[in-house]
Amino acid sequence: MQLKTEHLSKLEIEYDSGFIPPPFAHIFKIKLGFAKNTLNTQLYLEYTHREEITEEEILDEGFTLDDDYTFQGEIPKIWEETIKGLFGKSKWSNTKLNEEDGGIKLLAKDADHKVSRAVPANQQDWMILSQDIIQAIYEINKKEAPLKINFLEIGASESKHLQLQMKFATRIVEVIVNGKPKTADWEDTKKLLSYVFMPDYDYGIAKEQKPNKPGSYIECGDGYWHDVNKGLINIDSSFDAIKHIKEGFQKLL
């Protein structure tokens, strides 16, 4: 892609999930216009091929019968640096997307109306960014509230209660430990959250009441407290996500 980052005026991110079965199969397109004080944004998200399965199968997978979503509005200017930063450091593939695997492709325009289309080689980076933008849109449009997580460390002599809130719309992390606010880095906290959602959570032993016995506990915004040592199960035996969860929250505490 030949366009210079500093001259970028518009960017379209288009994604196709490829040949995966419904109800997971989907496409989305994010259109971004870099205006003076804000980012003009459009989102089109559609789940595909759902006519091939029953309504019960859709609901059983945790979806609803109306998951398609559209948005036209603005997201905060703070997003521009992140988006252009990724654009500027990306490498570009010389091949087209594999129809079976799907992926992300970009269309960019500059101030002189030059247009360039390309497939980024760093697909995962663009997928993460796209999901973050979609989450920001959901917050702005009141579809979803900011993500909140509680972590409780109860010792023999003292306990620490950490409340964490991720505001994707403004890319701000709010952390409160025992009623006192603390600063936290956005990217570091996002990495911690990626570990939080890796393990399986055993809801059979989770508690709705706030724990009072010694131990480490996490509540992921749904009201259920999980014993980190007993109620979380690593899915991948080669990667100890639970260890990273403990270390990450200990650092924040």
C-alpha positions in Angstrom: 0.0 0.0 0.0 1.7 3.2 -1.2 -0.3 5.9 0.6 1.5 7.8 3.3 0.0 7.7 6.8 0.0 11.4 7.3 -2.0 11.9 4.1 -4.7 9.3 5.0 -8.2 10.7 4.8 -10.4 7.6 4.8 -10.0 4.0 5.6 -12.3 1.0 5.1 -11.7 -2.3 7.0 -13.6 -5.2 5.5 -13.7 -8.7 7.1 -15.1 -12.0 6.1 -15.0 -15.0 8.5 -14.6 -17.4 5.6 -16.0 -20.9 5.6 -17.0 -21.3 9.2 -20.4 -22.7 10.1 -23.4 -20.6 11.3 -24.2 -19.0 13.6 -20.6 -17.9 13.9 -20.1 -17.0 10.2 -20.2 -13.2 9.7 -18.9 -10.2 7.8 -18.3 -6.6 8.8 -17.2 -3.4 7.2 -15.9 -0.4 9.2 -15.6 3.0 7.4 -13.5 5.7 9.0 -13.2 9.3 7.9 -10.5 11.3 9.5 -12.1 14.7 10.2 -10.5 17.7 12.1 -12.0 17.0 15.6 -13.5 13.5 15.4 -13.7 10.3 13.4 -16.7 9.8 11.2 -17.5 6.2 11.5 -19.8 3.6 9.9 -20.2 0.0 10.9 -22.1 -2.8 9.0 -22.1 -6.2 10.7 -24.0 -9.2 9.4 -24.2 -12.8 10.5 -24.4 -15.0 7.4 -26.0 -18.4 6.4 -28.2 -18.6 9.5 -31.1 -19.7 7.3 -29.2 -23.1 7.2 -29.8 -23.8 10.9 -32.7 -23.6 13.3 -33.5 -20.8 15.7 -32.8 -23.2 18.6 -29.3 -23.9 17.3 -28.6 -20.1 17.2 -29.8 -19.5 20.7 -28.0 -22.6 22.1 -24.7 -21.0 21.0 -25.4 -17.9 23.0 -26.5 -15.7 20.2 -29.8 -13.9 19.6 -32.0 -14.0 16.5 -31.1 -10.4 15.7 -27.3 -10.0 16.0 -26.8 -7.9 12.8 -25.8 -4.3 13.6 -25.4 -1.0 11.9 -24.0 2.3 13.1 -23.3 5.7 11.6 -21.9 8.4 13.8 -18.6 9.5 15.5 -16.0 7.9 17.7 -13.5 10.0 19.7 -10.5 11.5 18.1 -8.2 9.6 20.4 -8.7 6.5 18.1 -7.0 8.2 15.2 -3.4 7.8 16.5 -3.9 4.1 17.2 -5.5 3.4 13.8 -2.9 5.4 11.8 -0.1 4.0 13.9 -1.1 0.4 12.9 -1.5 1.5 9.3 1.9 3.0 9.3 3.7 -0.1 10.7 1.8 -2.7 8.7 3.3 -4.9 6.0 1.2 -5.8 2.9 0.6 -9.1 1.3 0.9 -9.6 -2.4 -1.8 -12.3 -2.5 -5.5 -12.1 -2.3 -7.4 -13.4 0.7 -8.2 -17.1 0.7 -11.9 -17.5 0.3 -12.0 -20.4 2.7 -10.0 -18.8 5.4 -11.4 -15.3 5.1 -9.7 -12.3 6.7 -9.3 -8.6 6.5 -8.6 -6.4 3.6 -8.3 -2.6 3.5 -9.2 0.3 1.2 -7.5 3.6 1.9 -7.8 7.1 0.4 -5.6 10.1 0.8 -6.3 13.8 0.7 -5.7 13.8 -3.1 -8.3 11.2 -3.6 -5.8 8.5 -4.4 -7.1 5.0 -3.6 -5.2 1.9 -2.6 -6.5 -1.6 -1.8 -4.4 -4.2 0.1 -4.4 -7.2 2.4 -2.4 -6.6 5.6 0.1 -9.3 6.4 -0.5 -8.7 10.1 -4.1 -9.9 10.1 -4.3 -10.5 13.8 -3.4 -6.9 14.7 -6.1 -5.6 12.4 -8.6 -8.1 13.8 -7.9 -7.0 17.3 -8.2 -3.3 16.3 -11.4 -3.9 14.5 -13.0 -5.7 17.5 -11.9 -2.8 19.8 -13.5 -0.3 17.5 -16.7 -2.3 17.4 -16.7 -2.5 21.2 -16.2 1.3 21.3 -19.2 1.7 19.0 -21.3 -0.5 21.2 -20.5 1.6 24.2 -21.1 4.9 22.4 -24.5 3.7 21.0 -25.5 2.2 24.4 -25.7 -1.3 23.0 -23.2 -2.5 25.7 -21.9 -1.0 28.9 -18.1 -0.7 29.5 -16.6 -4.0 30.7 -16.3 -4.3 34.5 -14.2 -6.9 36.4 -13.7 -7.4 40.1 -10.7 -9.1 41.6 -10.6 -10.0 45.3 -7.5 -11.1 47.2 -8.3 -12.2 50.8 -5.3 -12.9 53.0 -5.0 -13.9 56.7 -4.6 -10.3 57.9 -5.9 -8.1 55.1 -7.9 -8.2 51.9 -7.7 -6.1 48.7 -10.6 -5.5 46.3 -9.8 -4.3 42.8 -12.5 -2.9 40.5 -11.5 -2.5 36.9 -13.5 -0.8 34.1 -12.4 -0.8 30.5 -13.9 2.1 28.5 -13.2 1.3 24.9 -14.9 4.4 23.6 -12.3 6.6 25.2 -9.5 4.0 25.6 -9.4 4.6 29.3 -8.8 2.1 32.1 -10.3 2.9 35.5 -8.9 0.9 38.4 -9.9 1.3 42.0 -8.2 -0.7 44.8 -10.0 -0.6 48.2 -11.8 2.6 47.2 -8.6 4.4 45.9 -8.1 5.1 42.2 -4.9 3.8 40.5 -3.4 4.4 37.1 -3.1 1.6 34.6 -1.8 1.3 31.1 -4.4 0.6 28.4 -2.4 -1.9 26.4 -1.1 -3.8 29.4 -4.6 -4.1 30.8 -6.0 -5.3 27.5 -3.3 -8.0 27.4 -4.4 -9.0 30.9 -8.0 -9.2 29.8 -7.0 -11.5 26.9 -5.8 -14.0 29.6 -9.0 -13.5 31.6 -11.1 -14.9 28.8 -8.9 -17.8 27.9 -9.8 -20.4 30.6 -13.1 -22.2 31.1 -15.0 -21.0 34.2 -16.8 -23.6 36.3 -20.1 -22.0 37.1 -21.1 -25.1 39.0 -19.0 -24.0 41.9 -19.2 -20.2 41.4 -20.8 -18.1 44.1 -23.2 -15.1 43.7 -22.2 -13.8 47.1 -19.0 -11.9 47.6 -16.4 -14.4 49.1 -15.1 -13.9 52.6 -12.7 -16.9 52.9 -8.9 -16.6 52.2 -8.1 -16.9 48.5 -8.1 -15.2 45.1 -11.4 -14.5 43.4 -12.6 -13.0 40.1 -16.0 -11.7 38.9 -16.3 -10.9 35.2 -19.3 -8.6 35.3 -22.0 -11.2 35.5 -22.3 -11.4 39.2 -20.6 -14.7 39.7 -17.5 -15.0 41.8 -14.9 -17.6 40.8 -12.2 -19.1 42.9 -9.1 -18.5 40.7 -7.4 -21.6 42.0 -10.4 -24.0 41.8 -13.0 -22.5 39.4 -10.8 -21.7 36.4 -9.5 -24.4 34.0 -6.8 -23.9 31.4 -8.0 -25.0 28.0 -4.5 -25.2 26.5 -2.3 -27.4 28.6 0.8 -25.8 27.0 -0.2 -22.3 28.2 -1.0 -21.3 31.8 -3.4 -18.5 31.4 -4.4 -18.7 35.1 -0.9 -18.0 36.2 -0.9 -14.8 34.0 -4.2 -13.8 35.4 -2.9 -14.0 39.0 0.3 -12.1 38.1 -1.5 -9.4 36.2 -3.9 -8.6 39.0 -1.2 -8.8 41.6 0.7 -6.2 39.6 -2.4 -3.9 39.6 -2.9 -4.5 43.3 
